[in-house]
Amino acid sequence: MRLLSKNKEDMPIKKDVWDIIEKWDRIIIHRHVRPDPDAIGSQCGLKELIKATYPEKEVYATGANVDDLAYLDEMDEVSEDLYEQALVIVTDTANIKRIDGDYYKLAKQWIKIDHHPLDDSYGEVEWVNTEVSSCSEMIADLWLSFPEKIKMTAKAARLLYAGIVGDTNRFLYDATSPYTMQIAAELMTYPFSHTEVNNQMNVIKPHTSKLMGHALDKFELSDDGVGHIMLTQDILKSLGMDDKDTHAIVPLLGKIEGVCVWAVFVQQSDGAYRCRLRSKGPVINTVAQNHGGGGHPLASGAHAKDEKELEQILLELKQQVENYSKES
């Protein structure tokens, strides 16, 4: 028996979203820069659902292609003139400055679909649910809300499953609910190989293994459980890597015993730092917001102009751990 949508409180906005989709003949779907599996999964999964349900519609997924995620899907080339008579949907993107591409501004109407805290409001219609595991779960829930209207395919199921697996770190994170697992199980009834998807996500390139070795060797952990690693431009160049290759070490460092919160600081070409922040309990997105970023309570990103600001971020993380310990 097919599941019924559990997110009843979202039903009015979900109906609004699908009603708008039904009205437009051309739909262009964006997601955030430097995408992860959930960004691609929700973006391209939604594209496939719309195409399967309304074959006559023009539906595009746009943004930069990412070699490491090519196993999921490829992006469409979308010219500027197509936006003049198009609906734009942006998935998995909390902040307008992180939308991949600029032409979305030319669209007649926007829809935002996201599971991050509502730090930046944009679009005429916003469907934001911070209680779910991923944006891909939201798209799958949209389908389950209107199963008589929306047609699922094996390709869409594979994309949405990959997005859920990616953003839950294989169902390890707290945002994984029983309903998340039920949705994943429902998607797995479609003919795609979930084993292949999981294996693709586990693959690391040889040069990435060198970075992992370096990170494990140089990772610093304080007595209160705050860990960090700093990757300068010189280190990255010596390993033959750049910023886009560093995401693989983020979950790895959280496996070290004694780690409560951790940060990966990656120096950019201009000398500033991109900061990936993670936590096993203390809320850290408030720290990220203090430093030009944001995100989930336990998984956020920030920016630092120099090493002095990195030291400040570490101090704030330690304060969050101290507060968390007092409350526990």
HELIX and SHEET records of a PDB file:
HELIX    1   1 LYS A    8  ASP A   10  5                                   3    
HELIX    2   2 MET A   11  LYS A   23  1                                  13    
HELIX    3   3 PRO A   37  THR A   53  1                                  17    
HELIX    4   4 ASP A   67  LEU A   69  5                                   3    
HELIX    5   5 GLU A   80  GLN A   85  5                                   6    
HELIX    6   6 ILE A   96  ARG A   98  5                                   3    
HELIX    7   7 TYR A  103  LEU A  106  5                                   4    
HELIX    8   8 CYS A  135  SER A  145  1                                  11    
HELIX    9   9 ALA A  154  ASP A  167  1                                  14    
HELIX   10  10 PRO A  178  LEU A  187  1                                  10    
HELIX   11  11 HIS A  194  ASN A  202  1                                   9    
HELIX   12  12 PRO A  206  LYS A  218  1                                  13    
HELIX   13  13 GLN A  233  SER A  238  1                                   6    
HELIX   14  14 ASP A  243  ALA A  248  5                                   6    
HELIX   15  15 ILE A  249  LEU A  253  1                                   5    
HELIX   16  16 ASN A  285  ASN A  290  1                                   6    
HELIX   17  17 GLU A  307  GLU A  327  1                                  21    
SHEET    1   A 5 GLU A  58  ALA A  61  0                                        
SHEET    2   A 5 ARG A  26  HIS A  30  1                                        
SHEET    3   A 5 LEU A  87  THR A  91  1                                        
SHEET    4   A 5 GLN A 109  ASP A 114  1                                        
SHEET    5   A 5 VAL A 125  VAL A 128  1                                        
SHEET    1   B 6 GLU A 220  LEU A 221  0                                        
SHEET    2   B 6 VAL A 226  LEU A 231 -1                                        
SHEET    3   B 6 VAL A 261  GLN A 267  1                                        
SHEET    4   B 6 TYR A 273  SER A 279 -1                                        
SHEET    5   B 6 ALA A 299  ALA A 304 -1                                        
SHEET    6   B 6 GLY A 294  GLY A 295 -1                                        
END                                                                             
